[in-house]
Amino acid sequence: MVYWRRHWTKDVLSAYDTLISQEGVEQTEMGVAGASCGVFLGLDFALSHPNIKSLVLLGGPSDSRQREQLGRTESLPTLIITGDEGGSLKWSDEIFASSKNTATRLLKFKIVTHGTKIFEFERFTERMVIDWFMNTLDAE
């Protein structure tokens, strides 16, 4: 995870900078989704950017620093979706337990998968993610 933080954070920032440079992008209230190792990167990003107001995490890792920081904020509703797989399930449980936002939800599927592969097995999760952002952000 130290490697990801050191080397991949700049990729996340580059994607964010490209997004916010686009005409019509509302920058004051945004959501972030992360899958697999993107859970770690998405958590890091969301916790360091106050304009991120909603989070979706699809079965991936976190570290104790992120969970402690998440536990100190009540303003980040988080939808956590995971399969019934060792590490992903454990991390998802830990993230859920850390969140202090009363809207945070944890959805566990009885399949062995993590990350975006969840969409292959549970098709309605795509709609669930869209609805999550529509309901937790001031979206049109």
C-alpha positions as CSV (number, residue, x, y, z in Angstrom):
1,M,0.0,0.0,0.0
2,V,3.0,2.3,0.5
3,Y,3.9,1.7,-3.1
4,W,0.4,2.6,-4.3
5,R,0.3,5.8,-2.2
6,R,3.8,6.8,-3.4
7,H,3.4,5.9,-7.1
8,W,-0.3,5.8,-8.0
9,T,-1.6,8.8,-6.2
10,K,-0.3,11.0,-9.0
11,D,-2.4,9.1,-11.5
12,V,-5.6,9.7,-9.4
13,L,-4.7,13.4,-9.1
14,S,-4.1,13.6,-12.9
15,A,-7.5,12.0,-13.6
16,Y,-9.2,14.4,-11.1
17,D,-7.5,17.4,-12.7
18,T,-8.6,16.3,-16.1
19,L,-12.2,15.8,-14.9
20,I,-12.5,19.2,-13.2
21,S,-11.0,21.0,-16.2
22,Q,-14.1,19.9,-18.2
23,E,-16.8,22.4,-18.8
24,G,-19.9,21.8,-16.7
25,V,-18.3,19.7,-14.0
26,E,-19.6,20.6,-10.6
27,Q,-16.4,20.8,-8.4
28,T,-17.9,21.7,-5.0
29,E,-19.7,18.4,-4.6
30,M,-18.3,15.2,-6.1
31,G,-18.3,11.5,-5.6
32,V,-15.5,8.9,-5.9
33,A,-15.7,5.2,-6.7
34,G,-12.9,2.8,-6.2
35,A,-12.6,-0.9,-6.9
36,S,-9.9,-3.4,-5.8
37,C,-6.7,-1.4,-5.2
38,G,-8.8,1.6,-6.2
39,V,-10.6,1.4,-2.8
40,F,-7.3,2.3,-1.1
41,L,-6.6,5.1,-3.6
42,G,-10.2,6.3,-3.5
43,L,-10.3,6.5,0.3
44,D,-7.0,8.4,0.4
45,F,-8.3,10.8,-2.2
46,A,-11.7,11.3,-0.7
47,L,-10.4,11.8,2.8
48,S,-8.0,14.5,1.6
49,H,-10.5,16.5,-0.6
50,P,-13.3,18.1,1.2
51,N,-15.3,18.5,-2.0
52,I,-15.7,14.7,-2.1
53,K,-19.2,14.2,-0.6
54,S,-19.9,10.6,-1.4
55,L,-17.9,7.4,-1.8
56,V,-18.5,3.9,-3.3
57,L,-16.0,1.1,-2.5
58,L,-16.0,-2.2,-4.4
59,G,-14.1,-4.8,-2.4
60,G,-10.5,-3.7,-1.8
61,P,-8.0,-2.8,0.9
62,S,-7.6,0.0,3.3
63,D,-5.1,0.8,6.0
64,S,-5.4,1.8,9.6
65,R,-4.6,5.4,8.9
66,Q,-7.5,5.7,6.5
67,R,-9.9,3.9,8.8
68,E,-8.9,6.2,11.7
69,Q,-9.4,9.3,9.5
70,L,-12.8,8.0,8.2
71,G,-13.8,7.5,11.9
72,R,-13.2,11.2,12.6
73,T,-15.5,12.4,9.8
74,E,-19.3,12.1,9.7
75,S,-19.7,13.8,6.4
76,L,-18.8,11.0,4.0
77,P,-21.6,8.6,3.2
78,T,-20.0,5.4,1.9
79,L,-21.5,2.5,0.0
80,I,-19.4,-0.6,0.4
81,I,-20.1,-3.6,-1.9
82,T,-18.1,-6.8,-1.6
83,G,-18.1,-10.4,-2.4
84,D,-17.6,-13.2,0.1
85,E,-13.8,-13.3,-0.3
86,G,-11.2,-13.3,2.5
87,G,-9.2,-10.0,2.2
88,S,-11.9,-8.0,0.5
89,L,-14.6,-9.1,3.0
90,K,-12.3,-8.3,6.0
91,W,-11.3,-4.9,4.6
92,S,-14.9,-4.0,3.8
93,D,-16.0,-5.0,7.3
94,E,-13.3,-2.8,8.8
95,I,-14.1,0.2,6.6
96,F,-17.8,-0.2,7.5
97,A,-17.0,-0.4,11.2
98,S,-14.9,2.8,10.9
99,S,-17.5,5.0,9.2
100,K,-19.4,7.3,11.4
101,N,-21.8,8.4,8.8
102,T,-25.3,7.0,9.5
103,A,-26.0,6.6,5.8
104,T,-23.0,4.3,5.2
105,R,-24.1,0.9,3.9
106,L,-22.4,-2.5,3.5
107,L,-23.6,-5.0,0.9
108,K,-22.1,-8.5,0.9
109,F,-22.8,-10.9,-1.9
110,K,-22.3,-14.6,-1.4
111,I,-19.9,-14.9,-4.3
112,V,-16.1,-15.1,-4.4
113,T,-15.1,-11.9,-6.2
114,H,-13.9,-8.3,-5.6
115,G,-13.5,-5.0,-7.4
116,T,-15.4,-4.4,-10.6
117,K,-15.9,-8.1,-11.2
118,I,-18.9,-7.8,-8.9
119,F,-20.8,-6.3,-11.9
120,E,-20.4,-9.5,-13.8
121,F,-22.2,-11.5,-11.1
122,E,-24.7,-8.9,-9.8
123,R,-25.8,-6.8,-12.6
124,F,-28.1,-4.5,-10.5
125,T,-25.1,-3.1,-8.6
126,E,-24.4,-0.7,-11.5
127,R,-27.8,0.9,-11.0
128,M,-27.2,0.8,-7.2
129,V,-24.0,2.8,-7.6
130,I,-25.7,5.4,-9.8
131,D,-28.6,5.7,-7.4
132,W,-26.2,6.0,-4.5
133,F,-24.5,9.0,-6.1
134,M,-27.8,10.5,-7.1
135,N,-29.2,10.2,-3.6
136,T,-26.1,11.4,-1.7
137,L,-25.0,14.2,-4.0
138,D,-27.0,17.2,-5.1
139,A,-27.1,15.7,-8.6
140,E,-29.6,16.2,-11.4
